[in-house]
Amino acid sequence: MKGNKSNIFLAALVGGLADLSYFIFLDLGGFVKFMPGTLMTTFSYTAIILSFYVYF
């Protein structure tokens, strides 16, 4: 699994879509406070971007 391009893309896709739905329905819906909710979204997308950077 380590270094396999399709696994990295699949993990980023699943994590990104799950966090995108969290952002749309909870953060933008106003059900969570801005700072803790947006901080989770920021960390998630930073992890996805860093995984692509490390791979390439």
Stockholm file with secondary structure:
# STOCKHOLM 1.0

chainA/1-56         MKGNKSNIFLAALVGGLADLSYFIFLDLGGFVKFMPGTLMTTFSYTAIILSFYVYF
#=GR chainA/1-56 SS CTTCHHHHHHHHHHHHHHHHHHIIIIITTTSSCHHHHHHHHHHHHHHHHHHHHHHC
#=GC SS_cons        CTTCHHHHHHHHHHHHHHHHHHIIIIITTTSSCHHHHHHHHHHHHHHHHHHHHHHC
//
